[in-house]
């Protein structure tokens, strides 16, 4: 088969992240068979002994939820480039690894890559299979496994950021939990805690000190400055604590009010963004 369509080449590139000419060559040798082309690429790809030296600055966020087991995972998988982060193979790998975390209760990236999936392959085997097709270093950067209650999630279309929300209550509200996940992803400033009592004491002390300093600088007496600072802290909490933030789709309501109306209580949220620790 000598005529390979541009659409077939494009599809193989999406699956592997390899250059167009490399994809066309593999398809030509495979007679247009997509799976055979991937086998050719995998067979001929030589291992690079310096994988660990390569910088993995890109990647994607994946989430897996098992509602029946009331367990979920949010995971950050790194690679070297944006095209690979969007490839079909890499997306599937990230999702498969998040699923293994849920199924095997992995606690660390080291445990995850040693865990065996349902098809008998370890996490490391799955990573190696994709690396043999896509010649880039791939690493599990971090993940969180949550158990109990209900879950909502949102992952940005390019996989660069994602959120997992955990809630308790009488019944799940999937639409609300997804909306709140989207809120956490998009809201500025990003919430640093679900409730006030979860904000670190040193953070509260620092913000209170700043607020008092501003009030005293205006020449107010100490007692009045204290009350002014307390008022400023209320505003600060409303900006940085999830349940006190105005809902991004309807600022007339807070996230806490939305949860209360649905008979739910937020337990925890995790927000990941490629390249930075945000939760």
C-alpha positions in Angstrom: 0.0 0.0 0.0 1.8 3.1 -1.2 -0.8 5.8 -0.7 -1.0 6.7 2.9 -3.7 9.3 3.7 -2.8 12.5 5.6 -5.6 11.6 8.0 -4.0 8.3 8.9 -0.6 10.0 9.4 -2.3 12.6 11.6 -4.0 9.9 13.7 -0.8 8.0 14.2 0.9 11.2 15.3 -1.9 11.9 17.8 -1.4 8.4 19.2 2.4 8.5 19.4 3.5 12.1 19.4 6.2 11.2 16.7 7.1 13.4 13.8 4.8 13.2 10.7 7.5 11.7 8.4 8.2 9.0 11.0 4.5 8.2 11.2 4.2 8.1 7.4 7.2 5.8 7.1 5.8 3.4 9.7 2.4 3.3 8.1 3.9 2.7 4.7 5.9 -0.3 5.9 2.8 -1.6 7.7 0.7 -1.3 4.6 -1.5 1.2 6.3 -2.3 -0.9 9.3 -2.3 1.4 12.3 -1.6 -1.3 14.9 1.2 -2.8 12.9 2.8 0.6 12.4 2.8 1.0 16.2 4.4 -2.4 16.6 7.1 -1.4 14.1 7.8 1.8 16.0 8.0 -0.1 19.3 10.3 -2.8 18.0 12.7 -0.4 16.4 12.9 2.2 19.1 16.2 1.9 21.0 16.3 2.4 24.8 17.9 5.6 25.9 20.1 5.0 28.9 19.8 8.6 29.9 16.1 8.8 30.4 16.5 10.0 34.0 18.7 12.9 32.9 15.9 14.4 30.7 13.8 17.2 32.1 10.0 16.4 32.3 8.6 19.9 32.3 5.2 19.1 30.6 2.6 16.5 31.3 -1.1 16.1 32.3 -3.4 15.6 35.2 -5.6 12.5 35.3 -8.5 11.6 37.6 -10.0 8.2 38.2 -13.2 7.7 40.3 -14.7 4.4 41.5 -18.1 5.6 42.8 -19.0 2.1 44.0 -15.9 1.8 46.1 -16.1 5.5 47.1 -12.5 5.9 46.1 -10.8 8.4 43.8 -7.3 9.5 42.6 -5.9 12.6 41.1 -2.4 12.1 39.5 0.2 14.2 37.7 2.2 12.4 35.0 5.1 14.3 33.5 6.7 14.1 30.0 9.0 16.3 28.0 6.8 18.1 25.5 3.3 19.5 25.0 2.5 17.4 21.9 3.2 14.2 23.8 1.1 15.4 26.7 -1.8 15.6 24.4 -1.2 12.3 22.6 -3.7 9.5 22.8 -1.2 7.0 24.3 0.0 9.4 27.0 -3.6 10.4 28.0 -4.5 6.7 28.3 -1.3 6.0 30.3 -2.1 8.7 32.8 -5.7 7.5 33.2 -4.5 3.9 33.6 -2.0 4.8 36.3 -4.7 6.8 38.3 -6.9 3.7 38.1 -4.1 1.5 39.5 -3.7 3.8 42.4 -7.4 3.4 43.2 -7.4 -0.4 42.8 -4.1 -1.2 44.5 -4.1 1.6 47.2 -0.6 2.8 46.2 0.9 5.2 48.6 3.9 6.5 46.7 5.0 6.7 43.0 7.5 3.9 43.8 4.6 1.7 45.0 2.5 2.6 41.9 5.1 1.6 39.3 5.6 -1.7 41.1 1.8 -2.4 41.4 0.3 -4.9 38.9 -2.7 -3.8 36.8 -5.7 -6.0 35.8 -3.9 -7.1 32.6 -0.9 -8.4 34.5 1.4 -5.5 33.8 3.1 -3.3 36.4 2.8 0.5 36.3 6.4 0.5 35.2 5.6 -1.9 32.3 2.8 0.5 31.2 5.1 3.4 31.2 7.9 1.5 29.4 5.4 0.4 26.7 4.5 4.0 25.9 8.1 5.2 26.2 9.0 2.6 23.6 6.7 4.2 21.1 7.1 7.9 22.2 10.8 8.6 22.8 10.3 10.8 25.8 11.0 10.4 29.5 7.8 9.9 31.6 7.5 10.1 35.3 4.7 10.0 37.9 5.3 13.2 39.8 2.6 12.9 42.5 -0.9 11.7 43.3 -3.5 11.7 46.1 -5.9 8.9 46.8 -9.2 9.8 48.6 -11.7 7.4 50.1 -15.3 7.9 51.4 -18.2 10.1 50.3 -18.9 11.5 46.9 -16.5 12.9 44.3 -16.5 15.6 41.6 -13.8 16.4 39.2 -12.8 18.7 36.4 -9.7 18.5 34.2 -8.8 21.3 31.8 -9.1 20.3 28.1 -5.3 20.2 27.7 -4.7 18.3 30.9 -2.6 21.1 32.4 -4.7 21.4 35.5 -7.3 19.5 37.3 -9.3 19.3 40.5 -10.8 16.5 42.6 -13.5 17.4 45.2 -14.6 15.1 48.0 -17.9 15.7 49.8 -20.2 14.0 52.4 -24.0 14.1 52.5 -27.2 12.2 52.0 -26.9 11.9 48.3 -24.5 12.9 45.5 -25.0 15.9 43.3 -22.7 15.3 40.3 -23.6 18.6 38.6 -22.8 20.7 41.7 -19.6 18.8 42.4 -18.4 19.3 38.8 -19.3 23.0 39.0 -17.4 23.4 42.2 -14.4 21.6 40.7 -14.5 24.0 37.7 -14.8 26.9 40.1 -11.6 25.8 42.0 -9.8 25.4 38.7 -10.7 28.9 37.4 -11.2 31.1 40.5 -8.6 33.8 41.3 -7.2 33.7 43.8 -7.0 29.9 44.0 -8.6 28.7 47.3 -5.9 27.5 49.8 -8.3 25.5 52.1 -11.8 24.3 52.1 -12.6 25.8 55.5 -11.1 28.4 57.8 -9.9 25.9 60.4 -7.8 24.3 57.6 -5.7 27.4 57.0 -2.2 27.0 58.5 -1.8 29.0 61.7 1.4 30.7 60.5 -0.4 31.9 57.4 -3.3 33.4 59.5 -0.8 35.0 61.9 1.1 36.6 59.0 -2.0 38.0 57.3 -3.3 39.3 60.6 0.0 41.0 61.2 -0.1 42.7 57.8 -3.7 43.8 58.3 -2.8 45.3 61.7 0.2 47.1 60.3 -1.9 48.7 57.6 -4.5 49.9 60.1 -1.9 51.2 62.6 -0.2 53.0 59.7 -3.3 55.2 59.2 -2.9 56.5 62.8 -5.8 54.6 64.3 -5.6 53.7 68.1 -4.6 50.1 68.8 -8.1 48.9 69.7 -9.6 50.3 66.6 -6.7 49.0 64.5 -7.4 45.5 65.9 -11.1 45.7 64.8 -10.2 47.0 61.4 -7.7 44.1 61.0 -10.4 41.6 62.0 -12.6 43.0 59.3 -9.9 42.8 56.7 -9.3 39.2 57.7 -12.9 38.4 57.0 -12.4 39.7 53.5 -9.2 37.7 53.2 -11.0 34.5 54.2 -13.7 35.2 51.7 -11.1 35.4 49.0 -9.0 32.4 50.0 -11.3 29.8 51.7 -13.4 27.7 49.3 -16.7 27.6 51.1 -16.6 31.4 51.7 -15.8 32.3 48.0 -18.6 33.6 45.8 -19.5 31.0 43.2 -17.8 31.9 39.9 -21.0 31.3 37.9 -23.3 33.1 40.4 -21.4 35.5 42.7 -24.6 36.1 44.8 -24.1 32.7 46.4 -21.1 31.3 48.2 -19.7 27.8 47.6 -20.8 27.0 51.2 -24.3 28.1 50.5 -24.5 25.9 47.4 -23.3 22.8 49.4 -25.7 23.5 52.2 -28.6 23.8 49.8 -27.7 20.4 48.3 -27.3 18.8 51.7 -23.6 18.3 51.2 -20.5 19.2 53.1 -17.1 19.6 51.5 -14.5 17.3 53.0 -11.4 18.0 50.9 -10.3 19.3 47.5 -7.0 18.7 45.6 -6.0 21.1 42.8 -3.0 20.1 40.6 -1.3 22.2 37.9 1.5 20.9 35.9 4.8 22.1 37.3 3.6 23.6 40.6 2.4 22.3 43.9 -1.0 23.9 44.7 -2.6 21.4 47.0 
